[in-house]
Amino acid sequence: MDEPASFRLLNIQGMELRSGTLRPEFSSIDVQMLAPATPAMYILYVQQAGTEYSVRFVKQ
């Protein structure tokens, strides 16, 4: 990642749980606060330089 990117983290129902900016020197997202008891699916959107990427993941 060469330049800042914005991100949005949504649950599978589409509710935004977190958003912010990723910077080249610190590009991680803390997901410890997500559904601690049961596996759940989330969607992460990252937008950088006019391009949007998305990934679905399950936190167990």
PDB file of N, CA, C and O in Angstrom:
ATOM      1  N   MET A   1       0.854  -1.160   0.000  1.00  0.00           N
ATOM      2  CA  MET A   1       0.000   0.000   0.000  1.00  0.00           C
ATOM      3  C   MET A   1       0.902   1.224   0.000  1.00  0.00           C
ATOM      4  O   MET A   1       1.673   1.429   0.937  1.00  0.00           O
ATOM      5  N   ASP A   2       0.809   2.035  -1.039  1.00  0.00           N
ATOM      6  CA  ASP A   2       1.663   3.206  -1.169  1.00  0.00           C
ATOM      7  C   ASP A   2       1.017   4.490  -0.670  1.00  0.00           C
ATOM      8  O   ASP A   2       1.714   5.438  -0.311  1.00  0.00           O
ATOM      9  N   GLU A   3      -0.305   4.526  -0.645  1.00  0.00           N
ATOM     10  CA  GLU A   3      -1.021   5.725  -0.218  1.00  0.00           C
ATOM     11  C   GLU A   3      -2.169   5.327   0.695  1.00  0.00           C
ATOM     12  O   GLU A   3      -2.557   4.159   0.716  1.00  0.00           O
ATOM     13  N   PRO A   4      -2.724   6.277   1.455  1.00  0.00           N
ATOM     14  CA  PRO A   4      -3.824   5.942   2.363  1.00  0.00           C
ATOM     15  C   PRO A   4      -5.020   5.333   1.629  1.00  0.00           C
ATOM     16  O   PRO A   4      -5.270   5.625   0.460  1.00  0.00           O
ATOM     17  N   ALA A   5      -5.740   4.492   2.339  1.00  0.00           N
ATOM     18  CA  ALA A   5      -6.954   3.873   1.800  1.00  0.00           C
ATOM     19  C   ALA A   5      -8.032   3.968   2.872  1.00  0.00           C
ATOM     20  O   ALA A   5      -7.731   3.912   4.065  1.00  0.00           O
ATOM     21  N   SER A   6      -9.277   4.110   2.455  1.00  0.00           N
ATOM     22  CA  SER A   6     -10.370   4.117   3.423  1.00  0.00           C
ATOM     23  C   SER A   6     -10.971   2.717   3.484  1.00  0.00           C
ATOM     24  O   SER A   6     -10.934   1.962   2.512  1.00  0.00           O
ATOM     25  N   PHE A   7     -11.529   2.387   4.658  1.00  0.00           N
ATOM     26  CA  PHE A   7     -12.155   1.075   4.796  1.00  0.00           C
ATOM     27  C   PHE A   7     -13.482   1.193   5.523  1.00  0.00           C
ATOM     28  O   PHE A   7     -13.720   2.124   6.293  1.00  0.00           O
ATOM     29  N   ARG A   8     -14.342   0.210   5.250  1.00  0.00           N
ATOM     30  CA  ARG A   8     -15.613   0.048   5.962  1.00  0.00           C
ATOM     31  C   ARG A   8     -15.746  -1.434   6.291  1.00  0.00           C
ATOM     32  O   ARG A   8     -15.506  -2.289   5.439  1.00  0.00           O
ATOM     33  N   LEU A   9     -16.125  -1.731   7.514  1.00  0.00           N
ATOM     34  CA  LEU A   9     -16.341  -3.103   7.956  1.00  0.00           C
ATOM     35  C   LEU A   9     -17.816  -3.255   8.291  1.00  0.00           C
ATOM     36  O   LEU A   9     -18.341  -2.545   9.148  1.00  0.00           O
ATOM     37  N   LEU A  10     -18.489  -4.194   7.603  1.00  0.00           N
ATOM     38  CA  LEU A  10     -19.924  -4.400   7.781  1.00  0.00           C
ATOM     39  C   LEU A  10     -20.196  -5.820   8.249  1.00  0.00           C
ATOM     40  O   LEU A  10     -19.440  -6.745   7.951  1.00  0.00           O
ATOM     41  N   ASN A  11     -21.298  -5.977   8.993  1.00  0.00           N
ATOM     42  CA  ASN A  11     -21.737  -7.334   9.282  1.00  0.00           C
ATOM     43  C   ASN A  11     -22.533  -7.834   8.077  1.00  0.00           C
ATOM     44  O   ASN A  11     -22.763  -7.078   7.133  1.00  0.00           O
ATOM     45  N   ILE A  12     -22.944  -9.069   8.101  1.00  0.00           N
ATOM     46  CA  ILE A  12     -23.592  -9.676   6.934  1.00  0.00           C
ATOM     47  C   ILE A  12     -24.963  -9.038   6.656  1.00  0.00           C
ATOM     48  O   ILE A  12     -25.487  -9.155   5.548  1.00  0.00           O
ATOM     49  N   GLN A  13     -25.542  -8.361   7.663  1.00  0.00           N
ATOM     50  CA  GLN A  13     -26.811  -7.669   7.467  1.00  0.00           C
ATOM     51  C   GLN A  13     -26.612  -6.282   6.841  1.00  0.00           C
ATOM     52  O   GLN A  13     -27.588  -5.610   6.508  1.00  0.00           O
ATOM     53  N   GLY A  14     -25.365  -5.854   6.682  1.00  0.00           N
ATOM     54  CA  GLY A  14     -25.078  -4.582   6.049  1.00  0.00           C
ATOM     55  C   GLY A  14     -24.864  -3.423   7.011  1.00  0.00           C
ATOM     56  O   GLY A  14     -24.668  -2.291   6.568  1.00  0.00           O
ATOM     57  N   MET A  15     -24.896  -3.677   8.323  1.00  0.00           N
ATOM     58  CA  MET A  15     -24.678  -2.620   9.300  1.00  0.00           C
ATOM     59  C   MET A  15     -23.184  -2.316   9.407  1.00  0.00           C
ATOM     60  O   MET A  15     -22.369  -3.216   9.608  1.00  0.00           O
ATOM     61  N   GLU A  16     -22.841  -1.040   9.271  1.00  0.00           N
ATOM     62  CA  GLU A  16     -21.435  -0.647   9.374  1.00  0.00           C
ATOM     63  C   GLU A  16     -20.984  -0.723  10.830  1.00  0.00           C
ATOM     64  O   GLU A  16     -21.576  -0.094  11.707  1.00  0.00           O
ATOM     65  N   LEU A  17     -19.933  -1.498  11.078  1.00  0.00           N
ATOM     66  CA  LEU A  17     -19.419  -1.675  12.417  1.00  0.00           C
ATOM     67  C   LEU A  17     -18.206  -0.795  12.701  1.00  0.00           C
ATOM     68  O   LEU A  17     -17.944  -0.409  13.840  1.00  0.00           O
ATOM     69  N   ARG A  18     -17.489  -0.495  11.651  1.00  0.00           N
ATOM     70  CA  ARG A  18     -16.266   0.266  11.817  1.00  0.00           C
ATOM     71  C   ARG A  18     -15.871   0.867  10.471  1.00  0.00           C
ATOM     72  O   ARG A  18     -16.148   0.291   9.419  1.00  0.00           O
ATOM     73  N   SER A  19     -15.231   2.015  10.514  1.00  0.00           N
ATOM     74  CA  SER A  19     -14.696   2.619   9.295  1.00  0.00           C
ATOM     75  C   SER A  19     -13.487   3.454   9.691  1.00  0.00           C
ATOM     76  O   SER A  19     -13.311   3.811  10.855  1.00  0.00           O
ATOM     77  N   GLY A  20     -12.668   3.753   8.708  1.00  0.00           N
ATOM     78  CA  GLY A  20     -11.485   4.540   9.008  1.00  0.00           C
ATOM     79  C   GLY A  20     -10.540   4.608   7.829  1.00  0.00           C
ATOM     80  O   GLY A  20     -10.917   4.356   6.685  1.00  0.00           O
ATOM     81  N   THR A  21      -9.301   4.955   8.137  1.00  0.00           N
ATOM     82  CA  THR A  21      -8.271   5.107   7.118  1.00  0.00           C
ATOM     83  C   THR A  21      -7.104   4.194   7.422  1.00  0.00           C
ATOM     84  O   THR A  21      -6.633   4.123   8.557  1.00  0.00           O
ATOM     85  N   LEU A  22      -6.646   3.500   6.405  1.00  0.00           N
ATOM     86  CA  LEU A  22      -5.439   2.680   6.505  1.00  0.00           C
ATOM     87  C   LEU A  22      -4.294   3.483   5.912  1.00  0.00           C
ATOM     88  O   LEU A  22      -4.425   4.061   4.833  1.00  0.00           O
ATOM     89  N   ARG A  23      -3.192   3.517   6.605  1.00  0.00           N
ATOM     90  CA  ARG A  23      -2.017   4.254   6.139  1.00  0.00           C
ATOM     91  C   ARG A  23      -0.892   3.275   5.827  1.00  0.00           C
ATOM     92  O   ARG A  23      -0.840   2.189   6.403  1.00  0.00           O
ATOM     93  N   PRO A  24      -0.001   3.644   4.929  1.00  0.00           N
ATOM     94  CA  PRO A  24       1.084   2.723   4.554  1.00  0.00           C
ATOM     95  C   PRO A  24       1.895   2.230   5.742  1.00  0.00           C
ATOM     96  O   PRO A  24       2.349   1.085   5.742  1.00  0.00           O
ATOM     97  N   GLU A  25       2.085   3.065   6.751  1.00  0.00           N
ATOM     98  CA  GLU A  25       2.904   2.664   7.890  1.00  0.00           C
ATOM     99  C   GLU A  25       2.131   1.847   8.936  1.00  0.00           C
ATOM    100  O   GLU A  25       2.740   1.251   9.824  1.00  0.00           O
ATOM    101  N   PHE A  26       0.797   1.817   8.837  1.00  0.00           N
ATOM    102  CA  PHE A  26      -0.021   1.056   9.790  1.00  0.00           C
ATOM    103  C   PHE A  26      -1.273   0.593   9.063  1.00  0.00           C
ATOM    104  O   PHE A  26      -2.262   1.323   9.008  1.00  0.00           O
ATOM    105  N   SER A  27      -1.244  -0.601   8.510  1.00  0.00           N
ATOM    106  CA  SER A  27      -2.352  -1.058   7.670  1.00  0.00           C
ATOM    107  C   SER A  27      -3.029  -2.307   8.215  1.00  0.00           C
ATOM    108  O   SER A  27      -3.218  -3.282   7.488  1.00  0.00           O
ATOM    109  N   SER A  28      -3.396  -2.278   9.498  1.00  0.00           N
ATOM    110  CA  SER A  28      -4.135  -3.400  10.064  1.00  0.00           C
ATOM    111  C   SER A  28      -5.424  -2.893  10.695  1.00  0.00           C
ATOM    112  O   SER A  28      -5.536  -1.718  11.045  1.00  0.00           O
ATOM    113  N   ILE A  29      -6.392  -3.789  10.836  1.00  0.00           N
ATOM    114  CA  ILE A  29      -7.687  -3.454  11.414  1.00  0.00           C
ATOM    115  C   ILE A  29      -7.915  -4.412  12.576  1.00  0.00           C
ATOM    116  O   ILE A  29      -7.863  -5.629  12.401  1.00  0.00           O
ATOM    117  N   ASP A  30      -8.165  -3.866  13.756  1.00  0.00           N
ATOM    118  CA  ASP A  30      -8.417  -4.676  14.944  1.00  0.00           C
ATOM    119  C   ASP A  30      -9.847  -5.218  14.877  1.00  0.00           C
ATOM    120  O   ASP A  30     -10.800  -4.439  14.828  1.00  0.00           O
ATOM    121  N   VAL A  31     -10.003  -6.536  14.873  1.00  0.00           N
ATOM    122  CA  VAL A  31     -11.336  -7.149  14.807  1.00  0.00           C
ATOM    123  C   VAL A  31     -11.683  -7.896  16.093  1.00  0.00           C
ATOM    124  O   VAL A  31     -12.593  -8.725  16.098  1.00  0.00           O
ATOM    125  N   GLN A  32     -10.976  -7.616  17.172  1.00  0.00           N
ATOM    126  CA  GLN A  32     -11.239  -8.300  18.440  1.00  0.00           C
ATOM    127  C   GLN A  32     -12.635  -8.015  18.975  1.00  0.00           C
ATOM    128  O   GLN A  32     -13.198  -8.851  19.682  1.00  0.00           O
ATOM    129  N   MET A  33     -13.212  -6.852  18.656  1.00  0.00           N
ATOM    130  CA  MET A  33     -14.529  -6.497  19.172  1.00  0.00           C
ATOM    131  C   MET A  33     -15.677  -7.199  18.448  1.00  0.00           C
ATOM    132  O   MET A  33     -16.831  -7.025  18.839  1.00  0.00           O
ATOM    133  N   LEU A  34     -15.407  -7.972  17.425  1.00  0.00           N
ATOM    134  CA  LEU A  34     -16.456  -8.625  16.643  1.00  0.00           C
ATOM    135  C   LEU A  34     -16.937  -9.908  17.308  1.00  0.00           C
ATOM    136  O   LEU A  34     -16.124 -10.692  17.799  1.00  0.00           O
ATOM    137  N   ALA A  35     -18.222 -10.126  17.330  1.00  0.00           N
ATOM    138  CA  ALA A  35     -18.915 -11.336  17.798  1.00  0.00           C
ATOM    139  C   ALA A  35     -18.013 -12.368  18.469  1.00  0.00           C
ATOM    140  O   ALA A  35     -17.581 -13.318  17.816  1.00  0.00           O
ATOM    141  N   PRO A  36     -17.725 -12.207  19.731  1.00  0.00           N
ATOM    142  CA  PRO A  36     -16.768 -13.094  20.380  1.00  0.00           C
ATOM    143  C   PRO A  36     -17.236 -14.532  20.600  1.00  0.00           C
ATOM    144  O   PRO A  36     -16.398 -15.426  20.712  1.00  0.00           O
ATOM    145  N   ALA A  37     -18.533 -14.784  20.664  1.00  0.00           N
ATOM    146  CA  ALA A  37     -19.011 -16.109  21.072  1.00  0.00           C
ATOM    147  C   ALA A  37     -19.223 -17.098  19.924  1.00  0.00           C
ATOM    148  O   ALA A  37     -18.938 -18.287  20.070  1.00  0.00           O
ATOM    149  N   THR A  38     -19.715 -16.618  18.795  1.00  0.00           N
ATOM    150  CA  THR A  38     -20.060 -17.535  17.710  1.00  0.00           C
ATOM    151  C   THR A  38     -19.403 -17.096  16.403  1.00  0.00           C
ATOM    152  O   THR A  38     -19.109 -15.913  16.226  1.00  0.00           O
ATOM    153  N   PRO A  39     -19.171 -18.031  15.490  1.00  0.00           N
ATOM    154  CA  PRO A  39     -18.640 -17.640  14.178  1.00  0.00           C
ATOM    155  C   PRO A  39     -19.627 -16.712  13.464  1.00  0.00           C
ATOM    156  O   PRO A  39     -20.836 -16.944  13.491  1.00  0.00           O
ATOM    157  N   ALA A  40     -19.114 -15.683  12.840  1.00  0.00           N
ATOM    158  CA  ALA A  40     -19.965 -14.738  12.123  1.00  0.00           C
ATOM    159  C   ALA A  40     -19.235 -14.254  10.880  1.00  0.00           C
ATOM    160  O   ALA A  40     -18.006 -14.181  10.855  1.00  0.00           O
ATOM    161  N   MET A  41     -20.013 -13.922   9.838  1.00  0.00           N
ATOM    162  CA  MET A  41     -19.431 -13.451   8.586  1.00  0.00           C
ATOM    163  C   MET A  41     -19.447 -11.932   8.540  1.00  0.00           C
ATOM    164  O   MET A  41     -20.397 -11.295   8.995  1.00  0.00           O
ATOM    165  N   TYR A  42     -18.389 -11.359   7.989  1.00  0.00           N
ATOM    166  CA  TYR A  42     -18.236  -9.917   7.854  1.00  0.00           C
ATOM    167  C   TYR A  42     -17.766  -9.596   6.446  1.00  0.00           C
ATOM    168  O   TYR A  42     -17.231 -10.454   5.743  1.00  0.00           O
ATOM    169  N   ILE A  43     -17.974  -8.339   6.042  1.00  0.00           N
ATOM    170  CA  ILE A  43     -17.525  -7.870   4.731  1.00  0.00           C
ATOM    171  C   ILE A  43     -16.647  -6.645   4.955  1.00  0.00           C
ATOM    172  O   ILE A  43     -17.038  -5.708   5.652  1.00  0.00           O
ATOM    173  N   LEU A  44     -15.481  -6.660   4.370  1.00  0.00           N
ATOM    174  CA  LEU A  44     -14.553  -5.543   4.460  1.00  0.00           C
ATOM    175  C   LEU A  44     -14.425  -4.907   3.081  1.00  0.00           C
ATOM    176  O   LEU A  44     -14.084  -5.575   2.105  1.00  0.00           O
ATOM    177  N   TYR A  45     -14.703  -3.610   3.014  1.00  0.00           N
ATOM    178  CA  TYR A  45     -14.522  -2.841   1.786  1.00  0.00           C
ATOM    179  C   TYR A  45     -13.330  -1.909   1.988  1.00  0.00           C
ATOM    180  O   TYR A  45     -13.238  -1.216   3.002  1.00  0.00           O
ATOM    181  N   VAL A  46     -12.429  -1.898   1.024  1.00  0.00           N
ATOM    182  CA  VAL A  46     -11.279  -0.992   1.050  1.00  0.00           C
ATOM    183  C   VAL A  46     -11.274  -0.224  -0.256  1.00  0.00           C
ATOM    184  O   VAL A  46     -11.376  -0.809  -1.334  1.00  0.00           O
ATOM    185  N   GLN A  47     -11.154   1.100  -0.152  1.00  0.00           N
ATOM    186  CA  GLN A  47     -11.119   1.936  -1.350  1.00  0.00           C
ATOM    187  C   GLN A  47      -9.802   2.707  -1.372  1.00  0.00           C
ATOM    188  O   GLN A  47      -9.428   3.372  -0.406  1.00  0.00           O
ATOM    189  N   GLN A  48      -9.114   2.595  -2.505  1.00  0.00           N
ATOM    190  CA  GLN A  48      -7.839   3.279  -2.669  1.00  0.00           C
ATOM    191  C   GLN A  48      -7.687   3.707  -4.116  1.00  0.00           C
ATOM    192  O   GLN A  48      -7.886   2.914  -5.036  1.00  0.00           O
ATOM    193  N   ALA A  49      -7.336   4.960  -4.304  1.00  0.00           N
ATOM    194  CA  ALA A  49      -7.080   5.512  -5.644  1.00  0.00           C
ATOM    195  C   ALA A  49      -8.217   5.216  -6.622  1.00  0.00           C
ATOM    196  O   ALA A  49      -7.978   4.875  -7.781  1.00  0.00           O
ATOM    197  N   GLY A  50      -9.460   5.349  -6.141  1.00  0.00           N
ATOM    198  CA  GLY A  50     -10.609   5.172  -7.017  1.00  0.00           C
ATOM    199  C   GLY A  50     -11.029   3.731  -7.264  1.00  0.00           C
ATOM    200  O   GLY A  50     -11.984   3.489  -8.003  1.00  0.00           O
ATOM    201  N   THR A  51     -10.340   2.774  -6.664  1.00  0.00           N
ATOM    202  CA  THR A  51     -10.681   1.362  -6.828  1.00  0.00           C
ATOM    203  C   THR A  51     -11.167   0.808  -5.495  1.00  0.00           C
ATOM    204  O   THR A  51     -10.573   1.075  -4.451  1.00  0.00           O
ATOM    205  N   GLU A  52     -12.262   0.028  -5.536  1.00  0.00           N
ATOM    206  CA  GLU A  52     -12.787  -0.571  -4.320  1.00  0.00           C
ATOM    207  C   GLU A  52     -12.587  -2.082  -4.362  1.00  0.00           C
ATOM    208  O   GLU A  52     -12.847  -2.737  -5.370  1.00  0.00           O
ATOM    209  N   TYR A  53     -12.123  -2.606  -3.251  1.00  0.00           N
ATOM    210  CA  TYR A  53     -11.912  -4.040  -3.093  1.00  0.00           C
ATOM    211  C   TYR A  53     -12.822  -4.508  -1.973  1.00  0.00           C
ATOM    212  O   TYR A  53     -13.105  -3.751  -1.045  1.00  0.00           O
ATOM    213  N   SER A  54     -13.279  -5.745  -2.052  1.00  0.00           N
ATOM    214  CA  SER A  54     -14.081  -6.292  -0.960  1.00  0.00           C
ATOM    215  C   SER A  54     -13.646  -7.726  -0.688  1.00  0.00           C
ATOM    216  O   SER A  54     -13.194  -8.452  -1.573  1.00  0.00           O
ATOM    217  N   VAL A  55     -13.803  -8.099   0.579  1.00  0.00           N
ATOM    218  CA  VAL A  55     -13.483  -9.461   0.992  1.00  0.00           C
ATOM    219  C   VAL A  55     -14.464  -9.847   2.092  1.00  0.00           C
ATOM    220  O   VAL A  55     -14.788  -9.047   2.970  1.00  0.00           O
ATOM    221  N   ARG A  56     -14.924 -11.079   2.025  1.00  0.00           N
ATOM    222  CA  ARG A  56     -15.779 -11.625   3.084  1.00  0.00           C
ATOM    223  C   ARG A  56     -14.918 -12.541   3.928  1.00  0.00           C
ATOM    224  O   ARG A  56     -14.070 -13.270   3.414  1.00  0.00           O
ATOM    225  N   PHE A  57     -15.148 -12.494   5.249  1.00  0.00           N
ATOM    226  CA  PHE A  57     -14.396 -13.376   6.129  1.00  0.00           C
ATOM    227  C   PHE A  57     -15.263 -13.782   7.316  1.00  0.00           C
ATOM    228  O   PHE A  57     -16.232 -13.106   7.661  1.00  0.00           O
ATOM    229  N   VAL A  58     -14.894 -14.895   7.927  1.00  0.00           N
ATOM    230  CA  VAL A  58     -15.590 -15.412   9.102  1.00  0.00           C
ATOM    231  C   VAL A  58     -14.637 -15.298  10.286  1.00  0.00           C
ATOM    232  O   VAL A  58     -13.487 -15.734  10.225  1.00  0.00           O
ATOM    233  N   LYS A  59     -15.140 -14.706  11.361  1.00  0.00           N
ATOM    234  CA  LYS A  59     -14.363 -14.643  12.601  1.00  0.00           C
ATOM    235  C   LYS A  59     -14.935 -15.707  13.529  1.00  0.00           C
ATOM    236  O   LYS A  59     -16.136 -15.740  13.797  1.00  0.00           O
ATOM    237  N   GLN A  60     -14.069 -16.559  14.003  1.00  0.00           N
ATOM    238  CA  GLN A  60     -14.513 -17.649  14.883  1.00  0.00           C
ATOM    239  C   GLN A  60     -14.060 -17.421  16.303  1.00  0.00           C
ATOM    240  O   GLN A  60     -14.344 -18.237  17.181  1.00  0.00           O
TER     241      GLN A  60
END
